[in-house]
Amino acid sequence: MEEGLVLAIDRTNWQFFKTNINFLTLALVYKGVAIPLMWTCLDKKGSSNMKERIAFLKHFFEVIAHEQIKCLLADFDIIGEAWFGYIINQIPVRIRVKKDTQISNSRSHLVNAFTLFRNLKPGEIRVLSGIRQVCGHPLYVVGVKQANGEYVIIATTDSPETSLGDYSLRWNIETLFGCLKSRGFNFEDTHMTELPRLEKLMGLLTIAFCWALLTGEWRSEHKPIRLGKHGRYVKSIFRYGLEHLKNIFINASIKVDELHQIFCIIAPKTGSPELFHMVC
């Protein structure tokens, strides 16, 4: 892929008694996972609306230049005419649309998206010729029919030939949510319901997540992760690092050197001496 940041936007939600906890998150795609860059806890259940998403991203664009971004990946619950009108004038996008989204055909008539791909065989990809109207905006469209009969239809501002491959990286943000929740930090188990406190906790978990990720990368350089019989690694980089951190903290009194080592991973220039001595 060409140079530039690949971003994914999505939300994760759960309910604690009658309180809906709903995080809208913007993350950087990175080596099979995604690293949270910004988040906000929505005071409602369900998808974010156009005004919420625009306000959210405007804060991000105050920090990161548009030119640094290769593309933004999003699923079909983050669509809409006004939203498309805003985002495609900011940065390149790869956004999945629903199968009944109105898209112009070769005669400029609006039809349901899936009708433009319904004669595909499972696994076959089709890039529609030229620019099409999607939610009232000019975009390229590419689609594939999956083995289960479902369609993955992507609206993209550019590079339609590679947009499906780009979009497949969106799954990395789902992996992130899994790491923060059931496969890592059990974020859903918190009894907090105050949104500002939850947002601060998300910040702490992001630091811990990055620490585990960096530790996993460092550890795999010295002791590679084992391949299973299926030919895939038996653990993710995140899990590999998290287990190593847990083992050291549980046995900190007898693993002082290793404790110092993992502090150097998260703060290589200083070795975090103050934090290290505080823990010791």
Backbone as CSV, one residue per row, in Angstrom:
resi,resn,N_x,N_y,N_z,CA_x,CA_y,CA_z,C_x,C_y,C_z
1,MET,0.833,-1.201,0.000,0.000,0.000,0.000,0.870,1.253,0.000
2,GLU,0.359,2.300,-0.593,1.114,3.537,-0.661,1.235,4.168,0.726
3,GLU,2.124,5.151,0.810,2.362,5.802,2.094,1.114,6.545,2.562
4,GLY,0.975,6.650,3.860,-0.151,7.383,4.428,-0.830,6.579,5.515
5,LEU,-1.530,7.285,6.388,-2.218,6.635,7.496,-3.526,6.012,7.022
6,VAL,-3.752,4.765,7.410,-5.033,4.101,7.146,-5.821,4.125,8.446
7,LEU,-6.974,4.774,8.421,-7.792,4.948,9.616,-9.075,4.132,9.507
8,ALA,-9.599,3.736,10.641,-10.891,3.054,10.687,-11.754,3.722,11.747
9,ILE,-13.013,3.891,11.433,-13.952,4.480,12.388,-15.088,3.493,12.628
10,ASP,-15.415,3.285,13.891,-16.474,2.342,14.234,-16.875,2.611,15.682
11,ARG,-17.838,1.880,16.156,-18.253,2.030,17.542,-18.345,0.660,18.196
12,THR,-18.187,0.648,19.491,-18.406,-0.557,20.282,-19.321,-0.179,21.425
13,ASN,-20.237,-1.045,21.746,-21.216,-0.682,22.766,-21.604,-1.890,23.618
14,TRP,-22.057,-1.584,24.821,-22.616,-2.591,25.700,-23.558,-1.886,26.663
15,GLN,-24.216,-2.650,27.493,-25.186,-2.079,28.424,-24.884,-2.559,29.833
16,PHE,-24.894,-1.640,30.787,-24.759,-1.991,32.195,-26.049,-1.571,32.884
17,PHE,-26.854,-2.559,33.271,-28.202,-2.320,33.750,-28.962,-1.490,32.699
18,LYS,-29.378,-0.279,33.033,-30.150,0.512,32.073,-29.288,1.541,31.338
19,THR,-27.983,1.531,31.624,-27.098,2.521,31.011,-26.480,1.973,29.729
20,ASN,-26.636,2.699,28.640,-26.014,2.334,27.367,-24.638,2.981,27.277
21,ILE,-23.626,2.163,27.054,-22.254,2.647,26.919,-21.853,2.429,25.467
22,ASN,-21.573,3.510,24.777,-21.457,3.469,23.325,-20.268,4.335,22.892
23,PHE,-19.155,3.698,22.580,-17.929,4.415,22.216,-17.788,4.536,20.701
24,LEU,-17.722,5.762,20.203,-17.338,6.022,18.823,-15.822,6.196,18.811
25,THR,-15.146,5.405,17.985,-13.686,5.342,18.038,-13.075,5.514,16.661
26,LEU,-12.023,6.324,16.601,-11.212,6.459,15.400,-9.860,5.842,15.702
27,ALA,-9.414,4.926,14.849,-8.196,4.180,15.152,-7.286,4.096,13.938
28,LEU,-6.004,3.917,14.226,-4.983,3.744,13.195,-4.771,2.260,12.955
29,VAL,-4.927,1.817,11.724,-4.684,0.420,11.373,-3.190,0.141,11.465
30,TYR,-2.851,-0.928,12.210,-1.436,-1.201,12.465,-1.218,-2.691,12.709
31,LYS,-0.557,-3.357,11.781,-0.091,-4.738,11.941,-1.151,-5.694,12.496
32,GLY,-2.295,-5.717,11.867,-3.315,-6.672,12.254,-4.238,-6.226,13.375
33,VAL,-3.995,-5.058,13.935,-4.895,-4.494,14.942,-5.109,-3.024,14.584
34,ALA,-5.702,-2.287,15.484,-5.869,-0.850,15.279,-5.614,-0.156,16.606
35,ILE,-4.951,0.966,16.554,-4.590,1.707,17.767,-5.528,2.899,17.921
36,PRO,-6.246,3.010,19.033,-7.175,4.134,19.227,-6.440,5.477,19.187
37,LEU,-6.971,6.389,18.419,-6.429,7.747,18.352,-7.371,8.755,19.001
38,MET,-8.662,8.544,18.808,-9.685,9.416,19.400,-10.908,8.582,19.732
39,TRP,-11.627,9.007,20.739,-12.866,8.315,21.095,-13.777,9.272,21.834
40,THR,-15.059,8.971,21.775,-16.043,9.721,22.545,-17.142,8.761,22.932
41,CYS,-17.668,8.932,24.113,-18.738,8.067,24.609,-20.069,8.756,24.315
42,LEU,-20.852,8.170,23.431,-22.123,8.756,23.034,-23.173,8.521,24.120
43,ASP,-23.944,9.527,24.411,-24.964,9.443,25.450,-26.265,8.881,24.866
44,LYS,-26.165,7.682,24.245,-27.336,7.064,23.623,-26.928,5.685,23.130
45,LYS,-27.880,4.898,22.671,-27.572,3.650,22.008,-27.728,3.843,20.502
46,GLY,-27.206,2.903,19.726,-27.331,2.998,18.275,-26.193,3.767,17.631
47,SER,-26.298,3.915,16.321,-25.232,4.540,15.545,-25.120,6.033,15.827
48,SER,-23.939,6.564,15.556,-23.734,8.005,15.645,-24.448,8.679,14.478
49,ASN,-24.810,9.937,14.647,-25.419,10.662,13.535,-24.378,11.517,12.823
50,MET,-24.798,12.137,11.749,-23.886,12.902,10.915,-23.220,14.039,11.680
51,LYS,-23.971,14.775,12.474,-23.403,15.899,13.220,-22.356,15.429,14.225
52,GLU,-22.624,14.304,14.876,-21.678,13.765,15.856,-20.373,13.346,15.181
53,ARG,-20.475,12.695,14.029,-19.275,12.230,13.331,-18.449,13.397,12.802
54,ILE,-19.121,14.390,12.256,-18.400,15.547,11.716,-17.683,16.297,12.829
55,ALA,-18.362,16.558,13.938,-17.726,17.243,15.067,-16.547,16.430,15.583
56,PHE,-16.705,15.123,15.627,-15.664,14.211,16.088,-14.418,14.324,15.210
57,LEU,-14.602,14.253,13.896,-13.456,14.267,12.986,-12.832,15.652,12.856
58,LYS,-13.612,16.694,13.044,-13.034,18.036,12.975,-11.944,18.209,14.025
59,HIS,-12.147,17.636,15.204,-11.111,17.692,16.244,-9.850,16.968,15.778
60,PHE,-10.034,15.847,15.099,-8.887,15.073,14.628,-8.116,15.846,13.565
61,PHE,-8.820,16.500,12.661,-8.167,17.240,11.585,-7.434,18.478,12.092
62,GLU,-7.709,18.883,13.316,-6.943,19.981,13.912,-5.539,19.546,14.297
63,VAL,-5.348,18.228,14.410,-4.059,17.673,14.842,-3.310,17.009,13.690
64,ILE,-4.034,16.293,12.855,-3.432,15.543,11.753,-3.813,16.183,10.424
65,ALA,-2.821,16.463,9.599,-3.074,17.070,8.290,-3.758,16.068,7.365
66,HIS,-4.661,16.558,6.544,-5.380,15.707,5.613,-4.416,14.927,4.716
67,GLU,-3.311,15.582,4.338,-2.366,14.969,3.399,-1.670,13.738,3.971
68,GLN,-1.698,13.580,5.288,-1.052,12.439,5.912,-1.904,11.171,5.878
69,ILE,-3.159,11.321,5.475,-4.101,10.203,5.533,-4.273,9.561,4.164
70,LYS,-4.085,8.249,4.115,-4.322,7.531,2.866,-5.811,7.318,2.646
71,CYS,-6.517,6.814,3.673,-7.950,6.599,3.531,-8.588,6.312,4.881
72,LEU,-9.899,6.474,4.930,-10.707,6.161,6.094,-11.604,4.984,5.736
73,LEU,-11.644,3.980,6.601,-12.450,2.783,6.387,-13.657,2.820,7.317
74,ALA,-14.828,2.465,6.792,-16.031,2.478,7.624,-17.028,1.452,7.121
75,ASP,-17.842,0.939,8.040,-18.871,-0.031,7.691,-20.160,0.685,7.321
76,PHE,-21.194,-0.107,6.942,-22.394,0.507,6.380,-23.317,1.171,7.391
77,ASP,-22.970,1.146,8.686,-23.789,1.928,9.615,-23.286,3.365,9.724
78,ILE,-22.211,3.674,8.978,-21.682,5.045,8.969,-21.794,5.584,7.539
79,ILE,-23.027,5.814,7.116,-23.286,6.325,5.771,-24.312,7.448,5.858
80,GLY,-24.694,7.973,4.710,-25.685,9.040,4.661,-25.249,10.122,3.681
81,GLU,-26.214,10.760,3.062,-25.923,11.758,2.026,-25.107,12.926,2.571
82,ALA,-25.526,13.480,3.700,-24.803,14.620,4.277,-23.404,14.206,4.741
83,TRP,-23.308,13.007,5.297,-22.012,12.505,5.769,-21.049,12.329,4.599
84,PHE,-21.522,11.701,3.518,-20.687,11.546,2.328,-20.250,12.909,1.801
85,GLY,-21.189,13.857,1.791,-20.873,15.185,1.290,-19.751,15.850,2.060
86,TYR,-19.685,15.566,3.356,-18.604,16.135,4.171,-17.295,15.374,3.994
87,ILE,-17.328,14.069,4.213,-16.085,13.313,4.336,-15.330,13.179,3.022
88,ILE,-16.031,13.045,1.890,-15.300,12.855,0.623,-14.598,14.133,0.173
89,ASN,-14.959,15.250,0.786,-14.258,16.500,0.499,-13.119,16.752,1.478
90,GLN,-12.916,15.816,2.385,-11.837,15.933,3.361,-10.698,14.959,3.065
91,ILE,-11.018,13.684,2.977,-10.009,12.634,2.814,-10.572,11.508,1.945
92,PRO,-9.698,10.658,1.376,-10.176,9.479,0.643,-10.886,8.510,1.593
93,VAL,-11.894,7.810,1.076,-12.650,6.875,1.909,-12.863,5.555,1.177
94,ARG,-13.072,4.497,1.972,-13.541,3.194,1.502,-14.668,2.826,2.456
95,ILE,-15.901,2.984,2.007,-17.050,2.787,2.890,-17.980,1.734,2.308
96,ARG,-18.302,0.751,3.124,-19.243,-0.281,2.688,-20.652,0.283,2.719
97,VAL,-21.418,-0.006,1.683,-22.807,0.447,1.626,-23.733,-0.755,1.693
98,LYS,-24.957,-0.514,2.109,-25.945,-1.590,2.195,-26.381,-2.021,0.796
99,LYS,-26.877,-3.246,0.719,-27.216,-3.797,-0.602,-28.392,-3.082,-1.254
100,ASP,-29.205,-2.365,-0.442,-30.328,-1.632,-1.023,-30.037,-0.140,-1.199
101,THR,-28.764,0.253,-1.013,-28.374,1.642,-1.265,-28.597,1.982,-2.730
102,GLN,-29.120,3.165,-2.982,-29.384,3.580,-4.361,-28.092,4.035,-5.054
103,ILE,-27.751,3.335,-6.144,-26.551,3.634,-6.928,-26.951,3.730,-8.398
104,SER,-26.370,4.669,-9.111,-26.722,4.824,-10.531,-26.116,3.705,-11.369
105,ASN,-26.911,3.186,-12.311,-26.399,2.169,-13.233,-25.771,2.834,-14.450
106,SER,-25.437,2.054,-15.453,-24.745,2.594,-16.628,-25.619,3.568,-17.420
107,ARG,-26.926,3.544,-17.160,-27.842,4.463,-17.841,-28.216,5.649,-16.933
108,SER,-27.510,5.759,-15.835,-27.726,6.846,-14.870,-29.043,6.730,-14.114
109,HIS,-29.643,5.540,-14.130,-30.848,5.299,-13.342,-30.448,4.760,-11.966
110,LEU,-31.131,5.204,-10.929,-30.833,4.723,-9.585,-31.473,3.364,-9.354
111,VAL,-30.661,2.423,-8.888,-31.135,1.062,-8.614,-30.538,0.594,-7.289
112,ASN,-31.096,-0.470,-6.735,-30.514,-1.052,-5.541,-29.121,-1.590,-5.846
113,ALA,-28.191,-1.351,-4.956,-26.786,-1.679,-5.213,-26.576,-3.134,-5.610
114,PHE,-27.257,-4.068,-4.937,-26.966,-5.471,-5.191,-27.339,-5.902,-6.606
115,THR,-28.273,-5.191,-7.265,-28.670,-5.579,-8.616,-27.524,-5.402,-9.611
116,LEU,-26.552,-4.581,-9.272,-25.402,-4.362,-10.146,-24.362,-5.469,-10.000
117,PHE,-24.592,-6.357,-9.027,-23.623,-7.422,-8.766,-24.272,-8.804,-8.644
118,ARG,-25.583,-8.905,-8.865,-26.301,-10.132,-8.537,-25.927,-11.327,-9.410
119,ASN,-25.362,-11.107,-10.575,-24.968,-12.242,-11.418,-23.522,-12.679,-11.187
120,LEU,-22.897,-12.164,-10.150,-21.534,-12.576,-9.831,-21.529,-13.982,-9.232
121,LYS,-20.454,-14.695,-9.467,-20.239,-15.967,-8.793,-19.578,-15.684,-7.443
122,PRO,-19.749,-16.583,-6.472,-19.105,-16.375,-5.174,-17.603,-16.165,-5.323
123,GLY,-17.105,-15.102,-4.713,-15.680,-14.783,-4.790,-15.304,-13.900,-5.962
124,GLU,-16.219,-13.687,-6.888,-15.932,-12.854,-8.071,-16.080,-11.371,-7.716
125,ILE,-15.150,-10.569,-8.223,-15.126,-9.128,-7.940,-15.505,-8.354,-9.196
126,ARG,-16.256,-7.293,-9.008,-16.601,-6.427,-10.146,-16.363,-4.972,-9.763
127,VAL,-15.614,-4.280,-10.609,-15.422,-2.842,-10.463,-16.328,-2.168,-11.490
128,LEU,-17.307,-1.424,-11.035,-18.214,-0.750,-11.959,-17.451,0.305,-12.755
129,SER,-17.790,0.417,-14.016,-17.095,1.367,-14.885,-17.485,2.801,-14.538
130,GLY,-16.491,3.656,-14.518,-16.756,5.072,-14.305,-17.227,5.423,-12.909
131,ILE,-17.544,6.692,-12.739,-18.034,7.213,-11.469,-19.550,7.060,-11.409
132,ARG,-20.046,6.622,-10.254,-21.480,6.434,-10.059,-21.988,7.379,-8.974
133,GLN,-23.276,7.603,-8.984,-23.902,8.401,-7.940,-24.268,7.489,-6.769
134,VAL,-23.709,7.797,-5.606,-23.981,7.031,-4.388,-24.417,8.017,-3.312
135,CYS,-25.639,7.876,-2.828,-26.175,8.830,-1.847,-26.028,10.267,-2.345
136,GLY,-26.198,10.437,-3.644,-26.149,11.771,-4.222,-24.763,12.321,-4.488
137,HIS,-23.721,11.471,-4.391,-22.348,11.943,-4.569,-21.576,11.040,-5.528
138,PRO,-20.647,11.625,-6.298,-19.891,10.842,-7.283,-18.796,10.012,-6.630
139,LEU,-18.901,8.688,-6.764,-17.935,7.770,-6.182,-17.740,6.565,-7.088
140,TYR,-16.606,5.922,-6.953,-16.392,4.641,-7.611,-17.043,3.557,-6.761
141,VAL,-17.429,2.469,-7.409,-18.091,1.381,-6.682,-17.497,0.041,-7.108
142,VAL,-17.215,-0.802,-6.129,-16.695,-2.146,-6.383,-17.411,-3.104,-5.450
143,GLY,-17.633,-4.327,-5.924,-18.344,-5.278,-5.077,-17.877,-6.701,-5.297
144,VAL,-18.175,-7.543,-4.313,-17.865,-8.965,-4.394,-19.024,-9.724,-3.755
145,LYS,-19.314,-10.891,-4.301,-20.320,-11.757,-3.711,-19.604,-12.818,-2.897
146,GLN,-19.932,-12.909,-1.604,-19.255,-13.856,-0.738,-19.845,-15.254,-0.870
147,ALA,-19.132,-16.227,-0.312,-19.564,-17.626,-0.413,-20.928,-17.843,0.231
148,ASN,-21.258,-17.051,1.246,-22.549,-17.194,1.930,-23.679,-16.444,1.230
149,GLY,-23.372,-15.844,0.089,-24.387,-15.140,-0.678,-24.511,-13.663,-0.371
150,GLU,-23.823,-13.199,0.661,-23.863,-11.780,1.009,-22.970,-10.971,0.066
151,TYR,-23.308,-9.701,-0.097,-22.530,-8.807,-0.941,-21.714,-7.845,-0.085
152,VAL,-20.487,-7.632,-0.477,-19.673,-6.571,0.107,-19.499,-5.536,-1.001
153,ILE,-20.135,-4.385,-0.828,-20.135,-3.334,-1.843,-19.489,-2.093,-1.247
154,ILE,-18.438,-1.645,-1.897,-17.636,-0.540,-1.373,-17.764,0.691,-2.268
155,ALA,-18.062,1.821,-1.644,-18.013,3.111,-2.331,-16.683,3.765,-1.967
156,THR,-15.956,4.215,-2.982,-14.613,4.732,-2.747,-14.357,5.986,-3.567
157,THR,-13.574,6.873,-3.011,-13.257,8.117,-3.705,-12.198,7.914,-4.781
158,ASP,-11.371,6.863,-4.635,-10.267,6.643,-5.579,-9.826,5.183,-5.489
159,SER,-8.913,4.801,-6.358,-8.294,3.468,-6.356,-9.310,2.334,-6.215
160,PRO,-10.313,2.260,-7.101,-11.330,1.200,-6.951,-10.748,-0.209,-7.061
161,GLU,-9.669,-0.365,-7.827,-9.088,-1.700,-8.016,-8.518,-2.275,-6.724
162,THR,-8.104,-1.424,-5.811,-7.505,-1.903,-4.557,-8.392,-1.626,-3.337
163,SER,-9.567,-1.075,-3.555,-10.388,-0.628,-2.426,-10.919,-1.785,-1.584
164,LEU,-11.191,-2.940,-2.198,-11.651,-4.082,-1.409,-10.556,-4.563,-0.463
165,GLY,-9.331,-4.607,-0.967,-8.208,-4.979,-0.118,-7.997,-3.985,1.003
166,ASP,-8.145,-2.706,0.686,-8.035,-1.675,1.718,-9.130,-1.865,2.765
167,TYR,-10.359,-2.055,2.278,-11.489,-2.169,3.198,-11.362,-3.375,4.126
168,SER,-10.743,-4.438,3.643,-10.593,-5.637,4.477,-9.820,-5.330,5.759
169,LEU,-9.023,-4.267,5.741,-8.267,-3.877,6.939,-9.163,-3.289,8.020
170,ARG,-10.402,-2.979,7.680,-11.331,-2.429,8.676,-11.533,-3.411,9.826
171,TRP,-11.375,-4.706,9.537,-11.577,-5.703,10.577,-10.608,-5.497,11.746
172,ASN,-9.507,-4.799,11.491,-8.534,-4.567,12.559,-9.130,-3.802,13.738
173,ILE,-10.101,-2.942,13.479,-10.706,-2.207,14.594,-11.602,-3.135,15.411
174,GLU,-12.185,-4.140,14.777,-12.940,-5.150,15.523,-11.996,-5.954,16.410
175,THR,-10.798,-6.242,15.885,-9.789,-6.929,16.688,-9.409,-6.089,17.898
176,LEU,-9.262,-4.794,17.689,-8.978,-3.879,18.798,-10.047,-3.979,19.871
177,PHE,-11.315,-3.903,19.475,-12.396,-3.958,20.455,-12.359,-5.280,21.225
178,GLY,-12.013,-6.359,20.536,-11.891,-7.639,21.212,-10.779,-7.624,22.249
179,CYS,-9.657,-6.970,21.916,-8.535,-6.866,22.858,-8.907,-6.037,24.077
180,LEU,-9.698,-4.999,23.873,-10.101,-4.150,24.981,-11.162,-4.815,25.854
181,LYS,-11.892,-5.748,25.244,-13.018,-6.350,25.957,-12.723,-7.808,26.327
182,SER,-13.383,-8.755,25.724,-13.335,-10.141,26.196,-11.996,-10.831,26.002
183,ARG,-11.177,-10.386,25.041,-9.902,-11.070,24.784,-8.710,-10.323,25.394
184,GLY,-8.993,-9.410,26.323,-7.886,-8.672,26.903,-8.211,-8.044,28.235
185,PHE,-8.748,-6.826,28.210,-8.899,-6.038,29.432,-10.290,-6.083,30.063
186,ASN,-11.228,-6.795,29.448,-12.579,-6.929,30.018,-13.224,-5.571,30.323
187,PHE,-13.118,-4.678,29.364,-13.651,-3.327,29.516,-15.133,-3.349,29.878
188,GLU,-15.872,-4.313,29.349,-17.308,-4.382,29.596,-17.643,-4.682,31.060
189,ASP,-16.666,-5.212,31.803,-16.931,-5.598,33.194,-16.909,-4.421,34.163
190,THR,-16.512,-3.235,33.687,-16.500,-2.084,34.583,-17.916,-1.745,35.030
191,HIS,-18.032,-1.274,36.253,-19.327,-0.849,36.759,-19.522,0.658,36.618
192,MET,-18.606,1.305,35.913,-18.727,2.744,35.701,-19.875,3.042,34.736
193,THR,-20.586,4.106,35.015,-21.640,4.560,34.107,-21.495,6.038,33.756
194,GLU,-20.597,6.747,34.438,-20.383,8.169,34.135,-19.499,8.271,32.900
195,LEU,-20.007,8.909,31.863,-19.315,8.935,30.581,-17.924,9.567,30.643
196,PRO,-17.722,10.690,31.345,-16.367,11.260,31.407,-15.355,10.302,32.034
197,ARG,-15.768,9.574,33.052,-14.863,8.626,33.700,-14.561,7.459,32.768
198,LEU,-15.547,7.013,32.015,-15.335,5.928,31.056,-14.355,6.355,29.957
199,GLU,-14.468,7.606,29.524,-13.554,8.105,28.489,-12.121,8.157,29.010
200,LYS,-11.943,8.531,30.290,-10.603,8.532,30.886,-10.064,7.118,31.025
201,LEU,-10.940,6.194,31.388,-10.522,4.795,31.495,-10.097,4.265,30.138
202,MET,-10.794,4.676,29.099,-10.410,4.280,27.735,-8.992,4.758,27.429
203,GLY,-8.651,5.945,27.905,-7.295,6.453,27.703,-6.255,5.585,28.383
204,LEU,-6.541,5.161,29.608,-5.615,4.286,30.326,-5.480,2.939,29.629
205,LEU,-6.598,2.399,29.161,-6.558,1.115,28.459,-5.796,1.223,27.144
206,THR,-5.887,2.368,26.488,-5.139,2.573,25.243,-3.644,2.535,25.509
207,ILE,-3.199,3.170,26.593,-1.779,3.121,26.958,-1.358,1.681,27.246
208,ALA,-2.185,0.966,28.020,-1.881,-0.428,28.344,-1.875,-1.295,27.083
209,PHE,-2.801,-1.027,26.180,-2.869,-1.778,24.922,-1.593,-1.574,24.104
210,CYS,-1.156,-0.329,23.984,0.067,-0.039,23.230,1.285,-0.681,23.895
211,TRP,1.284,-0.673,25.215,2.397,-1.288,25.948,2.457,-2.791,25.658
212,ALA,1.305,-3.445,25.705,1.254,-4.878,25.417,1.667,-5.157,23.973
213,LEU,1.235,-4.291,23.068,1.563,-4.472,21.653,3.064,-4.322,21.419
214,LEU,3.663,-3.285,21.986,5.106,-3.074,21.840,5.901,-4.196,22.500
215,THR,5.415,-4.662,23.651,6.088,-5.759,24.343,6.017,-7.031,23.517
216,GLY,4.870,-7.279,22.901,4.730,-8.454,22.047,5.652,-8.401,20.849
217,GLU,5.787,-7.222,20.242,6.697,-7.071,19.107,8.141,-7.311,19.536
218,TRP,8.505,-6.704,20.674,9.866,-6.862,21.177,10.152,-8.322,21.523
219,ARG,9.213,-8.962,22.197,9.428,-10.343,22.616,9.512,-11.289,21.419
220,SER,8.699,-11.040,20.402,8.689,-11.925,19.227,9.990,-11.832,18.433
221,GLU,10.696,-10.703,18.568,11.997,-10.581,17.917,13.034,-11.491,18.573
222,HIS,12.881,-11.717,19.871,13.822,-12.566,20.612,13.352,-14.014,20.689
223,LYS,12.048,-14.194,20.742,11.483,-15.537,20.813,10.208,-15.538,19.975
224,PRO,10.323,-15.905,18.690,9.170,-15.829,17.781,7.965,-16.631,18.277
225,ILE,6.790,-16.140,17.957,5.552,-16.833,18.309,5.473,-18.138,17.513
226,ARG,5.044,-19.184,18.178,4.979,-20.508,17.546,3.836,-20.585,16.537
227,LEU,4.084,-21.269,15.435,3.052,-21.539,14.441,2.291,-22.798,14.818
228,GLY,0.966,-22.767,14.688,0.154,-23.944,14.957,0.086,-24.863,13.753
229,LYS,-0.602,-25.989,13.907,-0.737,-26.959,12.807,-1.496,-26.372,11.627
230,HIS,-2.327,-25.370,11.900,-3.102,-24.727,10.830,-2.269,-23.717,10.041
231,GLY,-1.011,-23.520,10.458,-0.129,-22.611,9.738,-0.222,-21.176,10.182
232,ARG,-1.045,-20.910,11.204,-1.177,-19.552,11.733,-0.526,-19.477,13.106
233,TYR,-0.174,-18.267,13.501,0.420,-18.087,14.812,-0.594,-18.439,15.899
234,VAL,-0.134,-19.089,16.944,-1.036,-19.535,18.004,-1.487,-18.381,18.886
235,LYS,-0.773,-17.260,18.848,-1.134,-16.087,19.634,-0.927,-14.835,18.798
236,SER,-1.704,-13.817,19.108,-1.492,-12.519,18.476,-0.332,-11.807,19.158
237,ILE,0.202,-10.805,18.498,1.264,-9.995,19.099,0.780,-9.364,20.407
238,PHE,-0.462,-8.892,20.417,-1.028,-8.295,21.620,-1.085,-9.312,22.755
239,ARG,-1.634,-10.492,22.506,-1.747,-11.507,23.543,-0.381,-11.940,24.054
240,TYR,0.568,-12.061,23.129,1.935,-12.461,23.487,2.550,-11.449,24.448
241,GLY,2.371,-10.175,24.149,2.907,-9.127,25.015,2.167,-9.020,26.323
242,LEU,0.829,-9.138,26.295,0.034,-9.017,27.512,0.378,-10.123,28.505
243,GLU,0.532,-11.336,28.027,0.885,-12.442,28.912,2.258,-12.228,29.543
244,HIS,3.182,-11.677,28.756,4.519,-11.402,29.284,4.458,-10.331,30.372
245,LEU,3.696,-9.275,30.153,3.538,-8.224,31.158,2.906,-8.773,32.432
246,LYS,1.859,-9.568,32.285,1.197,-10.145,33.451,2.171,-10.973,34.276
247,ASN,2.943,-11.814,33.591,3.879,-12.691,34.289,4.911,-11.902,35.085
248,ILE,5.384,-10.814,34.495,6.399,-9.999,35.173,5.803,-9.262,36.364
249,PHE,4.622,-8.660,36.199,4.020,-7.916,37.307,3.630,-8.824,38.457
250,ILE,3.164,-10.023,38.157,2.794,-10.954,39.220,4.027,-11.384,40.019
251,ASN,5.161,-11.471,39.322,6.398,-11.928,39.965,7.435,-10.811,40.030
252,ALA,6.956,-9.572,40.227,7.837,-8.402,40.162,8.990,-8.465,41.156
253,SER,8.763,-9.052,42.336,9.804,-9.065,43.367,11.015,-9.897,42.981
254,ILE,10.829,-10.854,42.085,11.946,-11.704,41.660,12.330,-11.473,40.201
255,LYS,11.674,-10.514,39.563,11.961,-10.236,38.148,12.227,-8.743,37.963
256,VAL,13.075,-8.206,38.820,13.359,-6.773,38.798,13.986,-6.351,37.469
257,ASP,14.948,-7.120,36.978,15.612,-6.769,35.716,14.626,-6.770,34.557
258,GLU,13.751,-7.771,34.533,12.758,-7.835,33.454,11.730,-6.716,33.585
259,LEU,11.454,-6.333,34.832,10.529,-5.230,35.068,11.085,-3.935,34.490
260,HIS,12.367,-3.698,34.740,13.022,-2.517,34.185,13.021,-2.578,32.662
261,GLN,13.192,-3.758,32.137,13.238,-3.957,30.684,11.918,-3.558,30.019
262,ILE,10.806,-3.967,30.623,9.518,-3.651,29.992,9.163,-2.177,30.147
263,PHE,9.690,-1.504,31.194,9.495,-0.065,31.291,10.285,0.651,30.199
264,CYS,11.431,0.117,29.862,12.231,0.708,28.787,11.535,0.565,27.433
265,ILE,10.699,-0.463,27.276,9.971,-0.665,26.019,8.965,0.458,25.798
266,ILE,8.251,0.836,26.851,7.224,1.870,26.715,7.816,3.269,26.736
267,ALA,8.995,3.439,27.339,9.661,4.745,27.382,11.149,4.539,27.161
268,PRO,11.572,4.251,25.926,12.965,3.887,25.654,13.992,4.966,25.941
269,LYS,13.612,6.239,25.877,14.600,7.300,26.069,14.951,7.506,27.542
270,THR,13.972,7.266,28.388,14.212,7.529,29.805,14.241,6.264,30.644
271,GLY,13.664,5.196,30.106,13.559,3.979,30.895,12.554,4.119,32.027
272,SER,11.768,5.220,32.014,10.768,5.494,33.048,11.307,5.239,34.448
273,PRO,12.441,5.862,34.838,13.037,5.557,36.139,12.132,5.858,37.317
274,GLU,11.377,6.977,37.255,10.532,7.329,38.384,9.435,6.273,38.576
275,LEU,8.813,5.909,37.461,7.749,4.906,37.540,8.316,3.563,37.959
276,PHE,9.487,3.214,37.424,10.125,1.945,37.765,10.421,1.857,39.263
277,HIS,11.022,2.900,39.823,11.371,2.867,41.234,10.115,2.898,42.115
278,MET,9.061,3.559,41.618,7.817,3.592,42.391,7.220,2.194,42.510
279,VAL,7.229,1.457,41.383,6.687,0.109,41.392,7.541,-0.806,42.254
280,CYS,8.862,-0.662,42.128,9.764,-1.502,42.905,9.681,-1.172,44.390
